[in-house]
Amino acid sequence: MRTLTQITSVVFVFSGFLWQFSPEYLLASEPRKVLGRPDLAHPLIAESPTPDTELRFEYITIDKPNAVEQIVNPEGEFALSSWASIEVDLPYTFRNPNSGAGSTDHLANTEIALKLAHGLTENILVGGGLELGLPTGDDAKGIGSNNEIVVAPFLDFGARFGAFEVITFLGFGVPFNEGDPEARAEKDLELEYNLALTYWFVPRTRLILEFDGEAVVLGNDNEGTINVTVGGIGAPLRNWPLEIGGGVSIPLTADKEFDSRLIVSALYQF
């Protein structure tokens, strides 16, 4: 109950912050277009499908049935060209079990991704790439993995319709590097999906409704999850390419990985 109260407070504070922009800022320029393609905004959970050069910082609190996890995740992305970029995520997790056992912390799996995009029109693009999950976690602490490598090819799509934007993501996670043949046989092929809907209710300030989840397409586990996130992202400074956002997630399915999730992010584009 205390966690939900804290989450509600953060959402109300953030909502009030979004509405207090100066009149001059509300007349700022419309979302950008780059070399014949849209420069789509970042959702809260998924990545933007457009290649960018940027730094992003996320603070995530996840209330799970058996523990509360706090994740500090710095991300960096470098655009190699207008159609390709490389991204690195370094999530560090603090885990506090509900059983009363001692809290633990460790770097979770490091993620490196190559992202590609192609503009079909000035308002529509398609893309994809390959993500590599490196075993920098700790199985004993229940944070990431210290032996499993995950290769995840993905496809994404983005479109703009006036003040609305739609971003979709579809990826397959394929685990490798299990030394035991029996352990390899038990590994599941996971499908990850995301649908983000954004609305620019004032220029450069947007509301976000986002769905994300996972399903096993090959393996013994028949569980599937769908979560919904409601939030917003805005730019507090007129002449700085800095965006601050936040949102709250809850599960929609009986199968779930958490009870609630709070996300706060800051993004600076170069």
N, C-alpha and C positions, 0 to 999 in steps of 0.2 A: 504493500500500500504506500509505503514511504517512497519507493522508487517511482511509482506512478505519479505521486504528487510532485516529485522533483521534475519529472519529465514534463508534466503539464505546465509547471511554472516556467521552464525553459522555453516551451513553445509560445506561451503568451508574451514573454519578454521579447522573444525574437520577432513575433508578429508585430508588436508595437514598434520595434526598431525599424522594420521595413516600411512602415507607413509614415515615418518621420523624416523622409528625405526633403531637401529644400525644393522650392518650385523650379529653380534653375536646373536642378539635376533631373527632375521629372521630364524635362524637355531634351534630355541627352539623346545622342544618336541611336538609331535602331540597331539590332544585332547585325554583326558584320557578315560580309560575304567575301571569300578569298578565292581569287583566280577561277571564277566561274562556278564555285561550289559554296554551299552554306558553311559558316563556321558555327556549328551547333554548340549549344551550351552543355555544361556538365550536369548530369543528374547527380543524385546523392549516393546511389549504390553503384551503378554501372559507370563506365568511362564514356566520355564523349567519343564518337567515332572519328572525329577530325584530328589529324596530327597537329600537335601544338608543342611549343617550348614553354614549360611552366613548372612551378613548384606547387605542391598541394599537401596540406597537413590535415589529417583527420583524427578526431578523438571519438571513440565509439565505446559505449557502455552496453553490454549485453547481459540481460538477466536470464540465465538458463535454469532448467529445473534442478541442476545439481551444483551450480556455481554462478558467481557473478564475475564477468570478465571485463576488463578495461583495456582497450587497445589504442596505442599511440602509433599512427601510421604515417610516416613521411613518404611522399611520392615525388619522383622527378621524371619529367618527360622531355625529350629533346627531339625536335623536328629535323629529320635528315633532309627533307624536301617538303613540298606542299602536299605530297601524297604518302609519306612514310615517316614514322617516328619510332623511337625506342623508349620504353618506360620501365622504371624500376620501383618496386614497392618494398619497404622494409618494416613490416608490422611488428611491434613489440607488445607482448601481452602480459598483463597482470591478472592472475587467476586466484579467486578467493572461494574455496569450496564451501557449500552450505553445510557440510557435515561438521564443520568446526576445525577441520585439519588446517595445518599451516598454509598460508598463502604462498604462491610461487609466481615467478616471473621468468620470462625467457623470450628471445627473438623467435617469432613464428617463421613459417616457411617464407623465404624470399621469393618474390615473383619478378621475372623479367619478361617483357612482351615486345614483340615487333608488331606494329600496327600499320595497316595499309588502308588507303581510301581512294575512291574514284568518284568524282562528281558527275552525275548524269545530267543534272540541270543546275541552275543557280539555287534551287531549293531542295534538291534531292541528291543523296549520295549513298553509295554502297561501299562496304569495306570488309575487312577481315584481318586475320593475322595468326600469330602463334605465341602462346604464353608458356613459359617454363617455370615450374614451381621447384625450387631448390630446397633440399632437406636441412634447413638451418634451425629447425625446431628441436623439441625434446619430448620424446614419447613418454618418458617416465613422469614428466610434469603435466602431461595431457595438453601440451601446447605444440601444435604443428607435428612434424615428424623429423627424426634424425637419420632416416635411411630411405625415405620414399621420394622419388622424383616423379613429378606429374607434368605430362605434356598435354597442352590443351589448345587445339586449333579452334578458332572461333570465326563467326560471321556476324556482321552488324549492318544496320540500316538506319538512316536518318532522313527526316523530311520536315520541311517548314510549310505551314499553311497560315499565312498572315501572322497573327500573334501566337499561334499554337506551334509546338514542335513535338515530333514523335521520334523516339529512339528505341530500337530493338536490338537485342543481343542474344546469340545462341552459341554455346560452346560445349565441347566434349572434353572431359577430363580423363586422361589415360594414365594410370599409375605404372611406374617401372621400378626396377632396382630391388625387388624383393628377392632375397637369396634363396628362400625356401620355396620349392615348387608348389607345395600345398598352400602356402600363403599367397602366392601369385594367383592360384586358381580361385581363391576366395575374393580377390579384388573385384570391385564393381566398376563398370563403365558408367560415369555420371554425365547427365545432361544438365547444363546450367542455362537458365533463361532469364530474360529481363525485358520489361516493357516500361518505358518512362514517358509520361505525358507532361508537358510543361506549357504554361500559359503566361505570357508577358503582360501582366495586368497594368504595369507602367513600363516605360522603356528601361531595359537593362535590369529589371527586377521581375522575378518569375516565381510562380507557385508550381509545385511539383507533386504529381501523383505517380508513384512508381511501384511496380510489381516485380518481385524476384523470387527465384526458387530453384530447386534441384529435383531431379528424378533419376532413378536407376534404369537404364535401358538395356543393360547386360549384366546379369548377376542374380544373386539369391535375394537381395533386399528389394522388396516391392514398395517401399515407402517413397512418398513424394511430398514436397513442401511448396507452399506458395505464401509469400509474405507481402504486405502492403505497407508503403511508406508515404506519409504525408508531410510536406515541409515547404520550405522556400529558400531562395538564394537571392541576395541583393548585393550591390556595390555601394559601400558607405561613403567613399571618397570620389569626388567628381572626376579628378584628373589622374587617378591611379587605377591600374588594371587589377584591382584587388576585389575579390568576391568572398562574402561570408555567408554560410548557409547552415541550416539545421533541419532536423526532422525526426519523427518518431515512427517506428515500425512495430507492427503486430502480426502474428501468424494468422492465416485464413483457413488453414487445413488442420485436421486432427493430428496428423503427423507434423511435428514442429521441432525446430532446433533451439528455440528460445521462447520466452514468454513476452519479452519486450526488448526493444533496441533503440537507443538514443544515439544520434549522429550529429556531430558538429564539425564543420569543415571550413578551411580557408584556402583560397586558390589565388595564386599570383601568376599572371601570364606575361611573358617577355615579348 
